[in-house]
Amino acid sequence: MKTILTDIEGTTSSISFVKDVLFPYARRALPAFVAAHGDEPGVRRWLDIVAAESGGLCQDALIVETLQGWIDQDRKHTALKALQGMVWKAGYGRVDFRAHIYPDAAAALPAWQAAGHPIAVYSSGSVPAQKLFFGHSEAGDLTPLVSAWFDTEVGGKREADSYRRIVAALGVPAADVLFLSDVVEELDAAREAGMATVLLDRREDYPQPRHGEATHGHRRVESFADIEPEAG
């Protein structure tokens, strides 16, 4: 019985939601968030890390500007991910937005779980941010469907060793894990680690279909409805 390991952005959910809703929201909300919570230990530790890595910034306003620049660059930095997660938590709590999820993913995930397929998530966003995403989705709270969460603390998503660590944590053979992603380089790394793979090539996210060599030999689908977990 295959375990489903799924990416989020471009796979269960649209790329545009992250880029056009979440990132701009965090950019706008960071100054007020830091002003209100910058003295709290859980926030301060991340601000101090940013300050130290940026040459010893001594003003929170400069730290915020640095973080906003990182958002513009889509930089994958642990401190930024942690602070963004805190900002998004407040936004989800106020229902300023709901996380987008493709209807076919919202239908398939519970069906797969009910059929005995464990569901795990691997995303570059922090695990707390992943849980917020699934917990406040347009389809409701989907966190009970997920039995394991992984972020880049296990390693980069384009590195085979990351997937080997995930397999070890899941405690199943690599061949019994099916990884779903929209990024062929991630799928390449998962395949190198022994996983089965499926490329999500959604028209909303990728207007030009990827066929032939562009798929790197991974099975290509445009919807979760086209995935049969046991087929790999």
C-alpha positions, -999 to +999 in steps of 0.1 A: +000+000+000+017+032-012+023+062+010+015+094-008+042+121-004+029+154-018+044+188-025+020+218-020+027+248-043+018+239-078+007+204-068-022+205-042-025+242-045-019+270-071+014+287-074-004+320-077-019+317-042+015+317-026+030+343-049+000+366-052-016+363-018+007+348+009+040+366+000+025+401-005+004+397+027+036+388+047+055+417+031+027+442+041+021+428+076+058+424+087+064+460+099+034+460+122+040+424+133+076+431+143+066+464+161+040+445+181+058+413+188+095+420+183+103+418+220+088+383+224+116+356+226+101+334+199+102+364+175+134+381+187+155+350+181+147+350+144+151+388+141+186+385+157+196+358+133+187+380+104+205+410+120+237+390+125+237+375+090+232+409+075+262+426+091+249+434+125+218+454+118+208+473+150+173+486+141+142+465+136+132+487+107+163+477+088+157+440+097+122+443+083+135+459+051+160+430+048+132+405+053+110+422+027+139+421+002+142+383+009+105+379+002+109+398-031+138+374-040+118+343-029+147+334-006+144+301+012+158+312+046+147+295+078+143+328+097+121+343+070+100+311+068+095+311+106+085+348+107+063+345+076+046+315+093+038+337+124+024+365+102+003+340+082-010+324+114-025+357+124-039+363+090-056+328+089-069+335+124-086+367+112-098+349+081-080+375+059-077+346+034-081+309+030-055+286+015-063+276-021-065+239-028-074+224-061-108+207-060-094+175-074-068+174-046-094+181-020-114+151-032-085+127-038-066+131-005-094+119+018-103+092-007-068+079-007-065+080+030-098+061+033-084+035+009-055+030+033-028+052+017-010+073+044-006+109+033+026+129+040+036+164+029+071+177+019+073+214+011+099+242+012+076+261+036+081+253+073+061+226+089+040+251+110+032+270+078+022+237+061-002+229+089-017+264+087-021+259+050-039+226+053-058+237+085-073+268+069-079+256+033-109+265+012-120+228+017-118+231+055-094+216+079-074+189+061-047+184+087-063+151+100-055+136+066-018+141+070+003+117+091+037+131+085+051+166+076+086+174+062+103+207+053+138+216+042+152+207+076+155+172+061+174+188+032+168+205-001+140+193-023+164+186-052+187+164-032+182+126-032+195+123+004+165+144+015+141+117+002+162+089+017+158+107+051+121+109+045+119+072+037+138+064+069+114+086+089+083+070+073+097+035+080+086+021+046+105+009+016+113+037-009+094+019-036+063+021-015+063+059-015+047+079-044+060+115-046+038+141-063+053+174-075+052+199-102+090+203-103+109+177-124+142+182-106+125+173-073+110+142-089+144+133-103+159+134-068+130+113-054+134+087-082+171+085-074+162+077-038+140+049-051+105+065-049+078+063-075+069+097-090+042+116-107+046+150-124+017+174-118+015+196-149-015+218-142-026+241-169-034+269-144+003+269-133+020+257-165+001+271-195+026+254-218+022+216-213+054+196-206+057+165-227+085+143-240+120+151-227+106+179-205+090+153-182+124+136-175+106+103-179+081+109-150+045+100-155+026+132-162-009+141-151-029+173-150-051+164-120-051+143-089-081+125-105-057+110-130-035+094-103-038+057-093-016+054-062-008+018-066+002+023-103+030+046-092 
